[in-house]
Amino acid sequence: GRPLTERGMHWLKIHLANLFGKDKMSHDERIAFVEENKAKIMAAADDPIPAAFLNDEPGAVRPWWLDADSPWQALAACIEYTDAVRSPDPAAYISHLHIHQDGTCNGLQHYAAMGRDSKGAHEVNLATSDRPQDVYSGILRVAERYVNEDAELGVEEALQLKNRLTRKIVKQTVMTNVYGVTLMGAKEQIIARLREVKDENGAHVFDIMNLSKLALYLAKKIFASLGEMFTQAQETQNWLNESARRISSSMTRAALADTIKMAADARKSSARLRTAVKQAKAAGETLDCDEVLELWPDLGPGAMRRKRLDTLADKPMTPVAWTTPLGMTVLQPYRKMVTRRVATNLQNINVHDVNMPAQINSQKQKTAFPPNFVHSLDASHMVLSAIECKVAGLVFASVHDSYWTHACDVDKMNSILREQFVKMHKQPIMANVKAEFEQRYSDHMVPIVVWDYVNSFSFEKNGELKGSQKRLSKSGHEKQAEQIEADLARKHIESCDETEGVLGGTDDLVQMQIEVNDQKLAESMEVVDLTSIELIDPAQDLFGAARQADLIAYTQSVNGNRIKDERRALMKTYRERVSQLRKYMTQMAKKTAPSEEDKIKLCDAEQAAVDSKQVTQGTLVKYIENLKAERDTLIDGLDAKYPVKFDRSLAISISQRDDKEQLEQLETLIKQGKLAGRLVKGHKFTELTFDDLPAQGDFDINQVLRSPYFFS
């Protein structure tokens, strides 16, 4: 033990009041509470459990200390306080009781500090104030405002919850939000709290059948309240969540290249084997095992294990790792279990195969990272504080965010807690994490969903514009490696349980169904000069680039149809001229000239050629060859007259992850008929990058040094 001292008595009183649930009062109010209840405190120390109460005698009074939030700790504090007061010199009394100093929703304290969130910092007592703030009551007030606004609009759930919300209902959800509780998890927490709400007669206030609906509604309002009150903190949490999602779905460049090569080799081996089987079957023969293994070696010994390992190549295998302010590396171990079926005489049993590598549990990696990261900061602060307390000669113990020491040393411990918290958060924690991620995962590739804007046109028989409703596919034009990469990216995204629902969430290529033959859209189309057009950068003007792509595709379609029509006309004219000329020359070669009615009439050009003796029986073949050459020259000139080739890149590819707003804007324009193209979904790997860090607020972290209720 250690001498209590006058300041130690001060903190012993505050500790005693805290145990009775008075921790939301100011320090002076807590001390006043102890002074007002001094007689009860000493009575509890003298006779904790009166015999009358123990024997359940009529009229026995329940011991006062049993009403404390932590009754047995409260009784210990009552005894310690009584012994100190009755000692000859309370300041010299040797105290053995540990005094607690607790943080205020510690996870939110770290988030508010990282984001320099002034409003959030005030709510969790990082900022100086006259009395401690209650973050749970603050969230309750915001949630009640949302509920009251909905009640005025007649929302059924709001009408049932109005004027019935309490701090206890929202506390657990607020407390666990920073530790990754999901919306469904929050709903279950609130259901449990709503079940506890009863009227004065002990009956349940809320209908049991409606609890799920009410809880889901309230969980959404609590999450919205947290977002409003802790803006920077929420943005920081979102950044951590998104970064973990990208990391856990990524793979190294080398692994990607090896996987593509492995898949390509397997396809070649499979093709060779199929060809050999067909040839053997045609010859009435069969392939023996050695021939099969020569064509496809992977089918040999160990094929099942290799197949299972090869299957993992389609799955994400990268865990999230980071370094704490203490310099310790943390790696999240979450993976999906690999099972093996073991056949016994009685039944088949599935057992976990610990010898087989397992894919990352991407969902768990993503949701667990923000709370684990905050826990690592919490642990770092605790260790740094413990080291300094040891240096200062203090006896120190802790449980999570509750730190203990002798009463006489609380002031010194409080100073250390604040100094170490400020020292840690003066480091660019988020910038350091981002820099570490960029270095650690610099050679990683991540799969993304991309939407390509494509367009093609055809014509109705009446000449009106019509959009081709045939789904476009690049597979016939892509290289094999690109096909494999796209397929691998799709499998990675599927294995990570990603929701691709910006444009409906379907798993296949999606084409926006639009009325391309809309009269206004058709009238707005015009032919452009493909030889001199300046391409618009989609990054600068997405609508302009898409509109330009429409006009280019329209021009190519119109010019293509003009070439077809004129080529058809030239071919027809050539055939007619040659046919007429052959018939005429045949008639002229007959001994008996045909009558005027049967005589073939030539066109002016051929008649002139005959009259001038350019065409005779001997020169007919050569003349026809000249006509053909003339026709071919005219046809070749059509490509220059009506250009359809456009060698410059027109790719408009939009990332669903990075360009969500642009994607939605383009979708709207297509649906409104302002664009004639459509969006086709694809997948690819791209370099793993991380978003810019959220902007910080204007909170001065040094205020923590002066905050009396940071830990209290």
Secondary structure, DSSP 8 states (H G I E B T S, - for coil): -EE--HHHHHHHHHHHHHHTT-TTS-HHHHHHHHHHTHHHHHHHHH-SS-HHHHTT-TT----GGGGSSSHHHHHHHHHHHHHHHHSS-GGG-EE--EEEEEBSSHHHHHHHHHHT-HHHHHHTT-S--SS---HHHHHHHHHHHHHHHHHHTT-HHHHHHTT---HHHHHHHHHHHTTT--HHHHHHHHHHHHHT-B-TTS-BSS-GGGHHHHHHHHHHHHHHHHHHHSHHHHHHHHHHHHHHHHHHT-EEHHHHHHHHHHHHHHHHHHHHHHHHHHHHHHTT----HHHHHHH-GGGSTTHHHHHHHHHHTTS-----EEE-TTS-EEE---B---EEEEE-SS-EEEEE-TTS---B-HHHHHHHHHHHHHHHHHHHHHHHHHHHHHHTT---EEETTEEEEEGGGHHHHHHHHHHHHHHHHTS-HHHHHHHHHHHHTTTEEEEEEEEEEE--EEE-TTS-EEE--S----TTTS-HHHHHHHHHHHHHHHHTT---GGGT--SS-------TT-HHHHHH-----TTT-----TTT-HHHHHHHHHHHHHHHHHHHHHHHHHHHHHHHHHHHHHHHHHHHHHHHHSSS---TTTS----HHHHHHHHTTSS-TTTHHHHHHHHHHHHHHHHHHHHHHS-----S----EEETTT-HHHHHHHHHHHHTTS---EEEEEEEEEE-------------GGGGGG-TTSB-
